[in-house]
Amino acid sequence: MLGQMVLLSMVFLMVGVYILAARPLSDLSGARSADPRVGSLSALNGAMADAVRGGGDPAQLAARIDDNPLIQQARQRNAGFQYFAMNGPVRIGTAGPRYLDRSGVAGMIAARRAARAPGICVQWERTFRWPGGIDHVGFVDCGRPLYYELRGIVAPADMAPPNAAAAYIRKAWSDRGGLVLSAIGVLAICVAIVLFHTVRIRRIARLVGPSEEDALTRTLSERGLPSELLPLVRAINRMIADGAAGERRRRFFLSAAAHEMRTPLTVLRTRLEMLEDSEDRTKLIADVRRLSTLVNDLLTLTRIGERPPLLVPLRLFSACRRAVEGMDPVAMRQGVTLRMRGRGEAEILGDASLIETAVANLLGNAIAVTPPGGVVSLSVTPSGALSVRDEGPGIAAERVPEIFEPFVRLSNRHSGYGLGLAIVRAVVDLHGAEIAVDAAVGGGTSFTIRFVALPKR
């Protein structure tokens, strides 16, 4: 429907441009370029139409016509100049009507009275050329007949160069004023309808766009929609419902599978530790430990999306310090030094356990890529930001957008399965925070998380 309205509006606009611009301009240019008497007649026609439209009794109408400078000049320059004017029953002139019956105007007036259609306007005008001069007739009837004749125009009047803009406006409005008002009304209605549907479509687009965590599960309202948009919205709602159901099944499978694997892995690890020391025993225990880490990461990732976070005021520095204390033994085994800088002033609204998990994952990745003897630094700012920087090989710029996807591994030196940064991203999104990566090949990598700091109390 919108396309059809736009097409109809364009057609209407082109017709309007022709009627309101091309035709009046061609009439004006033709009047200027052909016979100079036509320009005089056009000016006289406008003056006579205005005088007749003013109405009044016969004396007032005659005075208005006779006092007009153009009429006076036409009389002086044209010895045979005559006029006749009629406003309803009022009739005046230097001579009687010549074209009232001959042109059929009298018949039109009688037909109008018989039809009794006051809401309809009739307009007609014509120019007659004779060897003795030019005559012009004008007629308008919108409930009260207005009629005039100008006869015997031989010599053109002395007129100043016409103002093209004013002449165009006068010509267009006097001839087609009703059409202009109708066009404006129709165009306003079309624009209002198009804007109404555009607003509704943009509202739907904003709801469909995955700008929030729950956008893929939130259906669109079907109330008050036009019939053209209702099938589209229903199809989108079905798609959203199917996607939400698939996501729930995926999360349930991952959670159930990870949960069911924890007990067998624990039993397996216990039995392996009971075996005699050997190289195979050590390798098997390491493999089981990696599988246990994978299971724990999967459970953490699924649980983050299932339950709402418990957001309470907490000190960011304290949460980071607990994460550093937990990862310090891992760093010592790798020969890496952990350093923490900052002050404990920043207070945020967050879930302490989730923030500690995210920081621990960032520290674990940084320790894994930093060579022995290197330093991993964690800094906390009073504005609610934390930054973890390593001394590893860095990350290529083209790979930065994919590092937060699950199971993406950028280095074989890391024994994990590529879920750590996915967990970090999930925690950041749940807290409405932002994460930035500053990475360069050969120059180490820095991860910065910016939380919204609470006002100081």
C-alpha positions as CSV (number, residue, x, y, z in Angstrom):
1,M,0.0,0.0,0.0
2,L,2.8,2.4,0.8
3,G,4.4,1.9,-2.7
4,Q,1.0,2.5,-4.3
5,M,0.5,5.7,-2.3
6,V,4.0,6.9,-3.2
7,L,3.3,6.2,-6.9
8,L,0.0,8.0,-6.8
9,S,1.5,10.9,-5.0
10,M,4.2,11.2,-7.7
11,V,1.6,11.1,-10.5
12,F,-0.4,13.7,-8.6
13,L,2.7,15.8,-8.1
14,M,3.6,15.7,-11.8
15,V,0.1,16.7,-12.9
16,G,0.1,19.5,-10.3
17,V,3.5,20.7,-11.5
18,Y,2.2,20.8,-15.1
19,I,-1.1,22.6,-14.1
20,L,0.3,25.0,-11.6
21,A,3.8,25.7,-13.1
22,A,4.2,24.6,-16.7
23,R,0.9,25.9,-18.0
24,P,0.9,29.3,-16.3
25,L,4.5,29.9,-17.3
26,S,3.8,28.9,-20.9
27,D,0.8,31.2,-20.9
28,L,2.9,34.1,-19.5
29,S,5.8,33.5,-21.9
30,G,3.4,33.2,-24.8
31,A,1.7,36.4,-23.8
32,R,5.1,38.2,-23.6
33,S,6.5,36.8,-26.8
34,A,3.6,37.0,-29.3
35,D,1.3,40.1,-29.5
36,P,2.1,43.0,-27.1
37,R,-1.7,43.6,-27.0
38,V,-2.0,40.2,-25.3
39,G,0.1,41.4,-22.4
40,S,-2.1,44.5,-22.1
41,L,-5.2,42.3,-22.3
42,S,-3.9,40.1,-19.6
43,A,-3.3,43.0,-17.2
44,L,-6.8,44.4,-18.1
45,N,-8.3,41.0,-17.5
46,G,-6.8,40.8,-14.0
47,A,-8.0,44.3,-13.2
48,M,-11.5,43.7,-14.5
49,A,-11.8,40.4,-12.7
50,D,-10.8,42.0,-9.4
51,A,-13.2,44.9,-9.9
52,V,-16.2,42.6,-10.7
53,R,-15.3,40.2,-7.9
54,G,-15.5,43.2,-5.4
55,G,-19.3,43.5,-6.0
56,G,-21.4,46.3,-4.7
57,D,-24.2,48.3,-6.2
58,P,-24.0,49.6,-9.8
59,A,-22.5,52.9,-8.8
60,Q,-19.8,51.3,-6.7
61,L,-19.0,48.7,-9.3
62,A,-18.8,51.4,-12.1
63,A,-16.5,53.6,-9.9
64,R,-14.2,50.7,-9.2
65,I,-13.8,50.0,-12.9
66,D,-13.6,53.5,-14.2
67,D,-11.1,54.6,-11.5
68,N,-8.7,51.8,-12.4
69,P,-5.5,53.2,-14.2
70,L,-5.4,50.4,-16.7
71,I,-9.0,50.9,-17.7
72,Q,-8.4,54.6,-18.0
73,Q,-5.3,54.1,-20.2
74,A,-7.2,51.6,-22.4
75,R,-9.9,54.2,-23.0
76,Q,-7.4,56.8,-23.9
77,R,-5.4,54.6,-26.4
78,N,-8.3,52.7,-27.9
79,A,-11.1,54.8,-29.4
80,G,-13.4,51.7,-29.7
81,F,-12.8,50.4,-26.2
82,Q,-15.9,49.1,-24.5
83,Y,-16.6,47.0,-21.5
84,F,-19.5,45.2,-19.8
85,A,-19.6,43.8,-16.3
86,M,-22.1,41.7,-14.3
87,N,-22.1,40.6,-10.7
88,G,-25.3,38.7,-10.1
89,P,-28.2,41.0,-10.9
90,V,-25.9,44.1,-11.1
91,R,-25.1,45.0,-14.7
92,I,-23.1,48.0,-15.9
93,G,-20.9,48.9,-18.8
94,T,-20.2,51.3,-21.7
95,A,-22.2,49.0,-24.0
96,G,-24.4,46.0,-23.7
97,P,-23.2,42.4,-23.7
98,R,-22.1,41.0,-27.0
99,Y,-21.0,37.5,-26.1
100,L,-23.3,36.6,-23.2
101,D,-25.7,34.7,-25.3
102,R,-23.4,34.0,-28.2
103,S,-20.8,32.2,-26.1
104,G,-23.4,30.1,-24.2
105,V,-22.7,31.8,-20.8
106,A,-26.3,32.7,-20.4
107,G,-27.2,29.0,-20.9
108,M,-24.6,28.0,-18.3
109,I,-26.1,30.4,-15.8
110,A,-29.6,29.1,-16.4
111,A,-28.4,25.5,-16.1
112,R,-26.6,26.3,-12.8
113,R,-29.8,27.8,-11.3
114,A,-31.8,24.7,-12.4
115,A,-29.2,22.3,-11.1
116,R,-29.1,23.9,-7.6
117,A,-25.5,22.7,-6.9
118,P,-24.0,25.5,-4.8
119,G,-20.8,23.5,-4.1
120,I,-19.7,23.4,-7.8
121,C,-17.8,26.2,-9.4
122,V,-17.8,26.9,-13.2
123,Q,-15.0,29.0,-14.8
124,W,-14.6,29.9,-18.5
125,E,-12.8,32.6,-20.5
126,R,-12.0,33.2,-24.1
127,T,-10.2,35.7,-26.3
128,F,-11.7,36.7,-29.7
129,R,-9.5,38.3,-32.4
130,W,-11.2,40.6,-35.0
131,P,-9.8,42.9,-37.7
132,G,-10.8,45.8,-35.5
133,G,-9.1,44.6,-32.3
134,I,-9.1,41.9,-29.6
135,D,-12.0,41.1,-27.3
136,H,-11.9,39.1,-24.1
137,V,-14.7,37.4,-22.1
138,G,-14.4,36.1,-18.5
139,F,-17.0,34.1,-16.5
140,V,-16.9,32.5,-13.0
141,D,-19.9,31.1,-11.2
142,C,-19.5,29.6,-7.7
143,G,-23.1,30.3,-6.7
144,R,-23.2,33.9,-7.9
145,P,-22.4,34.6,-11.6
146,L,-19.6,37.0,-12.4
147,Y,-19.2,38.0,-16.0
148,Y,-17.3,40.7,-17.9
149,E,-16.4,41.7,-21.5
150,L,-13.4,43.8,-22.7
151,R,-13.7,44.8,-26.4
152,G,-11.8,46.8,-28.9
153,I,-8.2,46.5,-27.7
154,V,-6.1,47.8,-30.6
155,A,-3.1,49.6,-29.1
156,P,-1.1,48.1,-26.3
157,A,-0.9,49.9,-23.0
158,D,2.4,51.3,-21.5
159,M,3.2,48.9,-18.7
160,A,6.3,48.5,-16.6
161,P,8.2,45.2,-17.1
162,P,6.0,42.6,-15.3
163,N,7.2,40.9,-12.2
164,A,7.4,37.3,-13.3
165,A,6.9,35.8,-9.9
166,A,4.0,38.0,-9.1
167,A,2.4,37.4,-12.5
168,Y,2.9,33.7,-12.1
169,I,1.3,33.6,-8.6
170,R,-1.6,35.8,-9.8
171,K,-2.2,33.7,-12.8
172,A,-2.0,30.3,-11.1
173,W,-4.1,31.4,-8.1
174,S,-6.8,33.2,-10.1
175,D,-7.2,30.3,-12.5
176,R,-6.7,27.3,-10.3
177,G,-6.9,28.4,-6.6
178,G,-9.5,25.7,-5.8
179,L,-7.2,23.0,-7.3
180,V,-4.3,24.3,-5.2
181,L,-6.3,23.9,-2.0
182,S,-7.5,20.5,-3.0
183,A,-4.0,19.4,-3.9
184,I,-2.6,20.6,-0.6
185,G,-5.3,18.7,1.3
186,V,-4.8,15.5,-0.6
187,L,-1.0,15.7,-0.3
188,A,-1.3,16.4,3.5
189,I,-3.5,13.3,3.9
190,C,-1.0,11.2,1.9
191,V,2.0,12.5,3.9
192,A,0.2,11.8,7.2
193,I,-0.6,8.2,6.2
194,V,2.9,7.5,4.9
195,L,4.4,9.0,8.1
196,F,2.0,7.0,10.3
197,H,3.1,3.7,8.6
198,T,6.7,4.7,8.6
199,V,6.7,5.2,12.3
200,R,5.0,1.8,12.9
201,I,7.5,0.1,10.6
202,R,10.5,1.7,12.4
203,R,9.1,0.7,15.7
204,I,8.9,-2.9,14.5
205,A,12.5,-2.6,13.2
206,R,13.7,-1.3,16.6
207,L,12.0,-4.2,18.4
208,V,13.4,-6.8,16.0
209,G,16.9,-5.5,16.2
210,P,18.9,-7.5,18.8
211,S,20.0,-4.5,20.7
212,E,19.2,-6.1,24.1
213,E,19.8,-9.5,25.6
214,D,16.1,-10.4,25.5
215,A,15.4,-9.0,22.0
216,L,15.5,-12.5,20.5
217,T,12.7,-13.7,22.8
218,R,10.5,-10.6,23.0
219,T,7.5,-10.8,20.6
220,L,6.0,-7.8,18.9
221,S,2.6,-6.4,19.8
222,E,-0.1,-7.1,17.2
223,R,-2.7,-4.6,18.6
224,G,-3.6,-1.6,16.4
225,L,-1.6,-2.7,13.4
226,P,-3.0,-2.2,9.8
227,S,-4.0,-5.2,7.9
228,E,-1.0,-4.8,5.5
229,L,1.6,-5.1,8.4
230,L,-0.2,-7.8,10.5
231,P,1.0,-10.8,8.5
232,L,4.6,-9.6,8.6
233,V,4.4,-9.0,12.4
234,R,2.9,-12.5,12.9
235,A,5.6,-14.1,10.8
236,I,8.3,-12.3,12.8
237,N,6.6,-13.4,16.1
238,R,6.6,-17.0,14.9
239,M,10.3,-16.7,14.0
240,I,11.1,-15.2,17.4
241,A,9.1,-18.0,19.2
242,D,10.9,-20.7,17.2
243,G,14.3,-19.1,17.9
244,A,13.6,-18.8,21.6
245,A,12.5,-22.4,21.8
246,G,15.7,-23.5,20.0
247,E,17.8,-21.4,22.3
248,R,16.1,-23.0,25.4
249,R,16.7,-26.5,24.0
250,R,20.4,-25.6,23.3
251,R,20.9,-24.3,26.8
252,F,19.1,-27.2,28.4
253,F,21.3,-29.7,26.4
254,L,24.5,-28.0,27.4
255,S,23.5,-27.6,31.0
256,A,22.3,-31.2,31.3
257,A,25.3,-32.7,29.4
258,A,27.8,-30.7,31.5
259,H,26.0,-31.6,34.7
260,E,25.9,-35.3,33.9
261,M,29.6,-35.3,33.0
262,R,30.8,-33.8,36.2
263,T,30.2,-36.9,38.4
264,P,31.9,-39.4,36.0
265,L,34.8,-37.1,35.6
266,T,35.3,-36.7,39.3
267,V,35.1,-40.5,39.8
268,L,37.6,-41.0,36.9
269,R,40.0,-38.5,38.3
270,T,39.9,-40.1,41.8
271,R,40.6,-43.5,40.4
272,L,43.5,-42.2,38.3
273,E,45.0,-40.6,41.3
274,M,44.9,-44.0,43.1
275,L,47.1,-45.6,40.4
276,E,50.9,-45.8,40.6
277,D,52.9,-42.9,39.4
278,S,53.6,-43.1,35.7
279,E,53.8,-40.9,32.6
280,D,50.5,-42.2,31.3
281,R,48.8,-41.5,34.7
282,T,50.1,-37.9,34.7
283,K,48.8,-37.4,31.1
284,L,45.4,-38.9,31.9
285,I,44.9,-36.8,35.0
286,A,45.8,-33.6,32.9
287,D,43.2,-34.6,30.3
288,V,40.6,-35.2,32.9
289,R,41.4,-31.9,34.5
290,R,40.9,-30.2,31.1
291,L,37.6,-31.9,30.6
292,S,36.5,-30.8,34.1
293,T,37.4,-27.3,33.3
294,L,35.4,-27.5,30.1
295,V,32.4,-28.8,31.9
296,N,32.7,-26.1,34.6
297,D,33.0,-23.4,31.9
298,L,29.9,-24.7,30.0
299,L,27.9,-24.7,33.2
300,T,29.0,-21.2,34.0
301,L,28.2,-20.0,30.5
302,T,24.7,-21.6,30.5
303,R,23.8,-20.4,34.0
304,I,24.8,-16.8,33.3
305,G,22.1,-16.7,30.6
306,E,19.5,-18.6,32.6
307,R,19.4,-16.7,35.9
308,P,19.3,-12.9,36.4
309,P,22.4,-11.5,38.1
310,L,22.2,-10.5,41.8
311,L,23.3,-6.9,41.5
312,V,24.4,-5.3,44.8
313,P,26.7,-2.4,45.6
314,L,30.3,-3.7,45.8
315,R,33.9,-2.5,45.7
316,L,35.4,-3.3,42.3
317,F,38.9,-3.4,43.8
318,S,38.0,-6.0,46.4
319,A,36.5,-8.3,43.8
320,C,39.5,-8.0,41.6
321,R,41.9,-8.7,44.5
322,R,40.1,-11.9,45.3
323,A,40.4,-13.0,41.7
324,V,44.2,-12.2,41.8
325,E,44.6,-14.2,45.0
326,G,42.9,-17.2,43.4
327,M,45.0,-17.0,40.2
328,D,48.3,-16.3,41.9
329,P,49.3,-20.0,42.3
330,V,48.6,-20.5,38.6
331,A,50.9,-17.6,37.7
332,M,53.6,-18.9,40.1
333,R,53.6,-22.3,38.3
334,Q,54.0,-20.6,35.0
335,G,56.8,-18.3,36.3
336,V,54.7,-15.2,35.7
337,T,54.4,-12.3,38.1
338,L,50.9,-10.9,38.9
339,R,50.8,-7.2,39.7
340,M,47.8,-5.2,40.9
341,R,47.5,-1.5,40.9
342,G,44.8,1.0,41.8
343,R,42.7,2.1,44.7
344,G,39.6,0.7,46.3
345,E,37.4,3.7,45.9
346,A,35.3,2.6,42.9
347,E,31.9,1.1,43.8
348,I,29.7,-0.5,41.3
349,L,26.4,-2.3,41.1
350,G,27.2,-5.9,40.3
351,D,27.3,-9.7,41.1
352,A,30.6,-10.3,42.9
353,S,30.9,-14.0,42.0
354,L,30.3,-13.3,38.2
355,I,32.8,-10.3,38.2
356,E,35.4,-12.5,40.0
357,T,34.8,-15.2,37.4
358,A,35.3,-12.7,34.5
359,V,38.5,-11.3,36.0
360,A,39.8,-14.8,36.7
361,N,39.3,-15.8,33.0
362,L,41.1,-12.6,31.8
363,L,44.0,-13.3,34.1
364,G,44.1,-17.0,33.1
365,N,44.3,-16.1,29.4
366,A,46.9,-13.5,30.1
367,I,49.1,-15.9,32.2
368,A,48.8,-18.6,29.5
369,V,50.2,-16.3,26.7
370,T,52.9,-14.5,28.8
371,P,56.3,-16.2,28.7
372,P,58.0,-17.2,31.9
373,G,59.6,-14.2,33.7
374,G,56.9,-11.9,32.2
375,V,54.4,-9.8,34.1
376,V,50.6,-9.7,34.0
377,S,49.2,-6.4,35.4
378,L,45.7,-5.7,36.7
379,S,44.8,-2.0,37.3
380,V,41.5,-0.6,38.7
381,T,40.5,3.1,38.3
382,P,38.3,5.2,40.5
383,S,35.9,5.6,37.6
384,G,34.9,1.9,37.7
385,A,37.2,0.5,35.0
386,L,39.6,-2.5,35.2
387,S,42.3,-3.4,32.8
388,V,44.3,-6.7,32.4
389,R,47.5,-6.5,30.3
390,D,49.8,-9.3,29.3
391,E,53.2,-9.5,27.6
392,G,52.2,-12.1,25.1
393,P,52.5,-12.1,21.3
394,G,49.4,-9.9,20.8
395,I,46.4,-10.5,18.5
396,A,46.1,-9.6,14.9
397,A,43.6,-6.8,14.3
398,E,41.4,-8.9,11.9
399,R,40.9,-11.6,14.6
400,V,39.8,-9.3,17.4
401,P,36.1,-9.4,16.5
402,E,35.9,-13.2,16.8
403,I,37.8,-13.7,20.1
404,F,34.6,-13.5,22.2
405,E,32.9,-16.3,20.3
406,P,32.7,-19.7,22.1
407,F,35.4,-22.3,21.3
408,V,37.7,-19.7,19.5
409,R,41.3,-20.3,20.4
410,L,44.1,-18.0,19.2
411,S,47.0,-19.8,20.7
412,N,48.1,-23.4,21.1
413,R,49.9,-22.4,24.3
414,H,46.6,-22.1,26.1
415,S,45.2,-25.5,27.3
416,G,41.6,-24.3,27.5
417,Y,38.7,-24.7,25.0
418,G,38.1,-21.1,24.1
419,L,35.2,-20.4,26.5
420,G,36.9,-18.0,28.8
421,L,36.4,-14.8,26.8
422,A,32.8,-15.9,25.9
423,I,32.1,-16.0,29.7
424,V,33.7,-12.6,30.1
425,R,31.5,-11.1,27.3
426,A,28.4,-12.7,28.9
427,V,29.2,-11.2,32.3
428,V,29.9,-7.8,30.8
429,D,26.6,-7.8,28.9
430,L,24.7,-8.7,32.1
431,H,26.1,-5.8,33.9
432,G,25.5,-3.3,31.1
433,A,29.3,-2.6,30.9
434,E,31.6,-2.2,28.0
435,I,34.7,-4.1,27.0
436,A,37.5,-2.9,24.8
437,V,40.6,-4.7,23.4
438,D,43.9,-3.0,22.7
439,A,46.0,-5.5,20.8
440,A,49.0,-5.4,18.5
441,V,51.0,-8.2,17.1
442,G,54.2,-8.5,19.2
443,G,53.1,-5.8,21.7
444,G,50.9,-7.7,24.1
445,T,47.2,-7.3,24.7
446,S,45.1,-5.2,27.1
447,F,41.4,-6.0,28.0
448,T,39.5,-3.1,29.6
449,I,36.1,-3.4,31.2
450,R,34.2,-0.2,32.0
451,F,31.5,-0.5,34.6
452,V,29.1,2.2,35.6
453,A,30.4,3.6,38.9
454,L,28.0,4.5,41.6
455,P,28.0,8.1,43.0
456,K,30.3,8.6,46.0
457,R,28.4,8.6,49.2
